[in-house]
Amino acid sequence: MALDPLSPMLFILVMDVLNSVVMLLLKADNVVMFLRPTVNNITIIKQLLDVFGHASGLVTNLQKSSVTPIQCKEEDLEIISNLLSCGVKEFPCTYLGLSLNIKKSSKAKLQFLVDKVADNLPTWKASLMNRAGRLTTVCRPPMYGGLGIHNLELMNWVLRIRWLWLQKTDGARAWQGLDLQVPSNAHVMFNMAMETMVGNGQSILFWSERWIQGRTAEVAANLINLVQKKDIKNHIVAQALENHRWTTEIRGALPVQVIVEYLHLWDLVAEVELQDGISDQYHWKLDKTGEYTCKSAYKCLFVGTVRIAPWRKIWKNWAPLRCKLFPWLVFNKRCRPADQLASRGLSHPSACPLCDQTEETIHHLLSLDKFGI
């Protein structure tokens, strides 16, 4: 069926419908499906694949498929093997040439990718390439003086913040319940940008989320230091408010400042009324729709950066990219007229080579020299 010219078309048509039912990663004929090791889940997935095969003609070959357990019990693995009738591969595994692991990959495991890219980038070609294809890694938006190239570290934060958002707003995700590893700075930004509205209190963490007038940790910073980490991570508002259970989670001596915070927190919590049957609501303050977007989160990471005044004149025009790059270099003082060569102790002409009347500077070349631009 792979050689049938209609196969790709049928595959795309059916995939669009199936994608709303099954969340999966597709690349050519390689499919990765993440599911919980239960009889119900496996049976449903198997039926979906059968329906997909009958509708499109692309029947799943279980003999070429494999099951990779991720922290599964032996009895769960035996159930999966019997129902799917396919081989078992150990975890960690590889997918499309990359290692899949629950831990961060080491540099040694990823070095082969760097070497492969380096082999395709002969250094002698750099001087022959057009500047439009040699954009420097200035990872700031154009309005802040950069070239708009995404900072990979910040993009990593943004995508991990999306995990935190989906963890709160989409309980149907297959990875719900996993301990997501998110950088502390990204976690701080998520707490800052998310507004919480209390409903039944079944999904809001009492100690760590901002649910009391947009604050929690700020209200009782010293008091929270006396609460165990497991309680901070696990106890939800509904549990904590039941019979004032949150008061029993405080351990140790209570200095005067802690007592003041305790009384203040007591008064604030007493004003909260849970609403049975109404789910907790989350609002992303950085986007007017209230929904999380990577664009709004990435843009927020540059708040406080100084804008450059002429950025629209540099980039928002019809000139080719190689022409836009020149005024950007001028603005960032990356051109090298004689005055800058002199400041670096390099050989330079004593006067402007064009007019031979005054010192060569970028201002002189672009504005004053009658023979210049």
Phi and psi in degrees as a GROMACS rama.xvg file:
@    title "Ramachandran Plot"
@    xaxis  label "Phi"
@    yaxis  label "Psi"
@TYPE xy
-66.6766  -22.5341  ALA-2
-91.4807  -5.73414  LEU-3
-70.1272  126.667  ASP-4
-63.2177  -22.4324  PRO-5
-84.5555  -11.454  LEU-6
-57.1063  -49.2426  SER-7
-61.0434  -36.8896  PRO-8
-66.373  -45.4429  MET-9
-64.0769  -38.5093  LEU-10
-60.9546  -44.7364  PHE-11
-67.3403  -41.5908  ILE-12
-61.6043  -45.9265  LEU-13
-76.4461  -32.5737  VAL-14
-62.216  -36.7037  MET-15
-62.0419  -36.7846  ASP-16
-76.6145  -43.7868  VAL-17
-68.3249  -27.8535  LEU-18
-62.334  -29.653  ASN-19
-74.084  -15.9774  SER-20
-99.3833  -41.0802  VAL-21
-118.587  122.543  VAL-22
-85.8749  115.842  MET-23
-147.214  168.713  LEU-24
-111.06  121.334  LEU-25
-114.723  137.034  LEU-26
-154.149  108.188  LYS-27
56.2666  -121.051  ALA-28
-105.522  17.0184  ASP-29
-102.335  124.461  ASN-30
-127.418  131.418  VAL-31
-113.622  127.877  VAL-32
-123.959  127.985  MET-33
-105.491  126.572  PHE-34
-148.513  159.066  LEU-35
-78.8684  143.276  ARG-36
-78.8245  64.7394  PRO-37
-120.427  154.05  THR-38
-61.0925  -40.8238  VAL-39
-62.7357  -47.8656  ASN-40
-62.3491  -45.8426  ASN-41
-65.6384  -41.0392  ILE-42
-62.7306  -43.3202  THR-43
-64.3024  -44.2533  ILE-44
-62.259  -41.4618  ILE-45
-64.4395  -40.0334  LYS-46
-65.8892  -39.3914  GLN-47
-62.5111  -42.1349  LEU-48
-65.5224  -36.879  LEU-49
-65.2569  -45.3651  ASP-50
-62.0051  -42.436  VAL-51
-60.7272  -41.6772  PHE-52
-66.2814  -41.5638  GLY-53
-66.9923  -35.3419  HIS-54
-76.6284  -36.6126  ALA-55
-106.67  -18.2869  SER-56
85.4325  -3.15805  GLY-57
-93.7573  81.8565  LEU-58
-78.2785  134.76  VAL-59
-71.8253  127.659  THR-60
-93.2391  96.9585  ASN-61
-68.389  -21.7682  LEU-62
-66.5646  -28.7222  GLN-63
-95.6845  -1.16236  LYS-64
-93.4679  167.478  SER-65
-147.618  157.17  SER-66
-112.006  131.556  VAL-67
-120.159  107.533  THR-68
-74.4066  135.512  PRO-69
-115.918  98.5549  ILE-70
56.4956  44.8989  GLN-71
-98.4408  155.77  CYS-72
-80.6913  159.74  LYS-73
-62.3568  -39.9165  GLU-74
-67.1993  -34.3476  GLU-75
-66.1098  -41.5444  ASP-76
-64.272  -37.032  LEU-77
-66.3593  -38.6142  GLU-78
-63.5455  -44.1686  ILE-79
-62.7072  -46.2758  ILE-80
-61.6141  -39.9789  SER-81
-69.763  -37.685  ASN-82
-77.0167  -38.2075  LEU-83
-95.0344  -19.1574  LEU-84
54.4256  49.7073  SER-85
-135.526  168.814  CYS-86
-71.423  167.824  GLY-87
-119.929  130.189  VAL-88
-117.596  145.763  LYS-89
-74.7632  152.831  GLU-90
-105.579  137.794  PHE-91
-73.0024  158.475  PRO-92
-133.62  -178.568  CYS-93
-118.404  146.013  THR-94
-139.424  120.974  TYR-95
54.2417  38.284  LEU-96
85.8942  -6.61016  GLY-97
-109.772  146.009  LEU-98
-78.9414  131.871  SER-99
-102.33  123.359  LEU-100
-147.916  156.578  ASN-101
-83.481  -9.52686  ILE-102
-112.396  164.11  LYS-103
-66.3521  131.253  LYS-104
-67.7256  140.773  SER-105
-76.4078  163.572  SER-106
-62.1718  -35.1752  LYS-107
-63.4018  -36.6845  ALA-108
-73.1266  -24.7385  LYS-109
-99.7958  -4.84477  LEU-110
-62.7401  -31.9338  GLN-111
-63.4137  -30.3195  PHE-112
-68.5698  -41.6112  LEU-113
-62.6875  -42.743  VAL-114
-64.4118  -37.6007  ASP-115
-66.0051  -41.3276  LYS-116
-67.4188  -41.0041  VAL-117
-63.2405  -34.3457  ALA-118
-64.8043  -26.8526  ASP-119
-93.5557  7.19032  ASN-120
-125.192  75.3738  LEU-121
-59.1008  130.342  PRO-122
-66.1319  -28.1644  THR-123
-69.129  -16.5629  TRP-124
-80.6914  -13.8939  LYS-125
-59.7412  -41.777  ALA-126
-71.026  -15.3202  SER-127
-95.7243  -9.30094  LEU-128
-81.4808  147.047  MET-129
-64.0791  143.766  ASN-130
-60.5385  -26.6154  ARG-131
-64.1006  -22.8089  ALA-132
-99.9553  7.24802  GLY-133
-124.817  39.9358  ARG-134
-59.5002  129.719  LEU-135
-71.4034  159.943  THR-136
-82.0633  65.1264  THR-137
-93.8915  95.4653  VAL-138
-90.2668  62.7427  CYS-139
-137.037  152.221  ARG-140
-61.1104  153.329  PRO-141
-55.1026  -35.2296  PRO-142
-65.2206  -17.9835  MET-143
-106.577  17.5494  TYR-144
92.224  5.39161  GLY-145
-99.5294  -168.263  GLY-146
-107.651  4.41494  LEU-147
80.9723  9.75842  GLY-148
-78.316  130.295  ILE-149
-67.7983  135.476  HIS-150
-77.2132  117.678  ASN-151
-64.6902  -34.6748  LEU-152
-66.2913  -44.3734  GLU-153
-68.1458  -36.3538  LEU-154
-64.4438  -35.1971  MET-155
-62.4207  -41.5832  ASN-156
-61.3222  -45.6917  TRP-157
-60.9118  -42.9342  VAL-158
-70.0043  -33.341  LEU-159
-73.2246  -33.1233  ARG-160
-62.548  -33.4801  ILE-161
-62.2203  -35.8118  ARG-162
-59.0206  -46.3378  TRP-163
-61.4439  -39.3114  LEU-164
-64.8651  -46.8296  TRP-165
-67.8021  -30.6403  LEU-166
-62.2205  -31.5162  GLN-167
-88.1228  -33.5102  LYS-168
-106.376  -14.8738  THR-169
-133.344  89.5348  ASP-170
-73.9188  -5.33687  GLY-171
-87.2567  -3.69266  ALA-172
-62.688  140.426  ARG-173
-65.8282  -25.4397  ALA-174
-91.2519  7.27316  TRP-175
-58.2565  136.646  GLN-176
99.4123  -14.2282  GLY-177
-76.9307  153.224  LEU-178
-84.3257  95.9942  ASP-179
-75.1444  131.718  LEU-180
-92.3693  108.562  GLN-181
-124.174  132.466  VAL-182
-55.4755  146.849  PRO-183
-60.8701  -38.4022  SER-184
-63.4456  -39.415  ASN-185
-66.7195  -37.1726  ALA-186
-64.5354  -40.1674  HIS-187
-63.4252  -42.3765  VAL-188
-64.8423  -40.1426  MET-189
-61.0833  -45.3664  PHE-190
-64.8372  -33.1122  ASN-191
-70.4348  -39.1663  MET-192
-91.7824  -10.4699  ALA-193
-99.703  128.596  MET-194
-103.939  129.921  GLU-195
-110.744  132.943  THR-196
-117.941  119.39  MET-197
-74.4002  129.846  VAL-198
-113.635  -99.9772  GLY-199
-88.8943  -5.27959  ASN-200
72.7391  19.3584  GLY-201
-87.6176  -10.1251  GLN-202
-126.352  -5.94248  SER-203
-94.0098  129.262  ILE-204
-78.111  129.637  LEU-205
-64.4948  -45.8092  PHE-206
-89.6017  -26.5874  TRP-207
-108.58  -17.1726  SER-208
-100.057  156.236  GLU-209
-88.8041  89.1308  ARG-210
-121.978  -8.20591  TRP-211
-103.639  96.0018  ILE-212
53.3678  38.6317  GLN-213
75.7849  11.2782  GLY-214
-140.047  158.977  ARG-215
-152.067  -64.7946  THR-216
-60.707  -35.9627  ALA-217
-68.662  -29.2898  GLU-218
-69.4567  -39.2728  VAL-219
-139.807  63.4386  ALA-220
-63.749  -43.1314  ALA-221
-73.3887  -33.1802  ASN-222
-66.6471  -39.7517  LEU-223
-63.6876  -27.3899  ILE-224
-64.8022  -16.9652  ASN-225
-95.2362  4.96555  LEU-226
-103.008  137.103  VAL-227
-66.1543  148.875  GLN-228
-61.8207  -36.7136  LYS-229
-64.3275  -34.0937  LYS-230
-71.6259  -37.4383  ASP-231
-63.7012  -37.6673  ILE-232
-81.7581  -25.0687  LYS-233
-113.764  -31.2006  ASN-234
-80.4538  124.281  HIS-235
-91.716  168.304  ILE-236
-61.6738  -43.4138  VAL-237
-59.8819  -40.539  ALA-238
-71.3301  -41.2762  GLN-239
-67.6226  -33.9807  ALA-240
-80.1092  -18.0898  LEU-241
-66.9539  114.199  GLU-242
55.5582  31.4473  ASN-243
55.3182  43.6768  HIS-244
-62.9773  -26.5074  ARG-245
-61.538  -25.7131  TRP-246
-70.6236  -25.1206  THR-247
-80.868  -8.39523  THR-248
-90.0861  -2.9446  GLU-249
-86.6993  127.084  ILE-250
-119.02  146.471  ARG-251
96.2503  -179.822  GLY-252
-71.8232  151.9  ALA-253
-113.893  99.0566  LEU-254
-64.5188  173.268  PRO-255
-60.3133  -44.5774  VAL-256
-61.9356  -39.1743  GLN-257
-66.6675  -38.971  VAL-258
-63.4186  -40.0405  ILE-259
-61.7702  -44.9451  VAL-260
-65.6055  -37.5679  GLU-261
-60.743  -46.4459  TYR-262
-66.4678  -37.9514  LEU-263
-65.9386  -43.4523  HIS-264
-65.326  -37.2949  LEU-265
-58.6033  -45.1511  TRP-266
-64.6112  -40.414  ASP-267
-68.0199  -42.3403  LEU-268
-66.7566  -34.0698  VAL-269
-63.7573  -22.8964  ALA-270
-82.6159  -11.2046  GLU-271
-85.6301  130.571  VAL-272
-121.824  121.882  GLU-273
-73.4756  148.616  LEU-274
-117.185  102.31  GLN-275
-62.2368  138.253  ASP-276
85.5786  -4.88699  GLY-277
-114.972  120.124  ILE-278
-71.0213  154.772  SER-279
-65.2429  143.423  ASP-280
-113.78  145.501  GLN-281
-126.42  138.177  TYR-282
-130.309  127.778  HIS-283
-88.8728  112.115  TRP-284
-72.7016  -15.1309  LYS-285
-88.2241  -4.72292  LEU-286
-130.144  138.794  ASP-287
-65.6804  -21.4905  LYS-288
-78.1072  -16.8793  THR-289
84.1441  -3.51414  GLY-290
-101.154  149.226  GLU-291
-70.0531  135.165  TYR-292
-134.003  140.552  THR-293
-62.8755  -33.3321  CYS-294
-62.3928  -46.2781  LYS-295
-66.9902  -37.4947  SER-296
-68.3293  -42.3357  ALA-297
-65.4083  -40.2761  TYR-298
-63.8886  -36.2269  LYS-299
-64.4719  -28.4165  CYS-300
-67.1551  -13.1796  LEU-301
-106.604  10.2826  PHE-302
-63.1341  131.521  VAL-303
101.198  -15.5946  GLY-304
-73.7976  139.866  THR-305
-73.6621  128.583  VAL-306
-77.4854  148.285  ARG-307
-97.2532  135.111  ILE-308
-62.474  -44.9985  ALA-309
-90.2004  21.1155  PRO-310
-64.6044  -33.7782  TRP-311
-67.7109  -39.9242  ARG-312
-65.8095  -30.049  LYS-313
-76.0099  -45.5452  ILE-314
-105.57  -31.1689  TRP-315
-90.2134  66.8788  LYS-316
-148.619  177  ASN-317
-92.7174  6.14184  TRP-318
-69.4705  151.069  ALA-319
-61.3387  158.185  PRO-320
-59.8028  -38.5357  LEU-321
-65.1004  -26.8691  ARG-322
-79.8535  -35.6643  CYS-323
-65.3461  -30.7665  LYS-324
-66.9792  -30.3463  LEU-325
-64.3934  -52.4064  PHE-326
-62.4891  -28.7172  PRO-327
-64.9455  -41.6883  TRP-328
-64.5232  -38.9218  LEU-329
-63.9577  -46.1125  VAL-330
-62.3308  -38.0323  PHE-331
-88.9632  9.98136  ASN-332
56.5243  44.8592  LYS-333
-104.184  0.199182  ARG-334
-82.5844  158.98  CYS-335
-125.011  72.4755  ARG-336
-72.5657  -178.464  PRO-337
-62.4505  -37.3835  ALA-338
-63.913  -35.161  ASP-339
-76.2053  -33.4501  GLN-340
-63.6233  -38.3471  LEU-341
-65.585  -39.3714  ALA-342
-65.4869  -19.7548  SER-343
-100.726  5.14072  ARG-344
73.7342  22.8332  GLY-345
-98.589  157.208  LEU-346
-64.2706  142.067  SER-347
-158.081  155.571  HIS-348
-70.9066  146.202  PRO-349
-73.3482  -23.2283  SER-350
-140.746  166.517  ALA-351
-59.7436  124.207  CYS-352
-63.7397  -20.78  PRO-353
-82.7565  -48.6395  LEU-354
-105.619  -18.8992  CYS-355
54.752  38.1539  ASP-356
-123.515  -30.1933  GLN-357
-147.431  174.117  THR-358
-65.9158  143.91  GLU-359
-83.2506  115.238  GLU-360
-129.847  164.89  THR-361
-66.9528  -34.9284  ILE-362
-65.1077  -40.9307  HIS-363
-65.1427  -43.3828  HIS-364
-65.2356  -39.6437  LEU-365
-91.5628  -21.2289  LEU-366
-121.668  -36.8011  SER-367
-105.696  -31.8171  LEU-368
-70.4336  120.188  ASP-369
-68.4129  -19.3176  LYS-370
-95.8407  -5.13135  PHE-371
-86.5618  -155.207  GLY-372
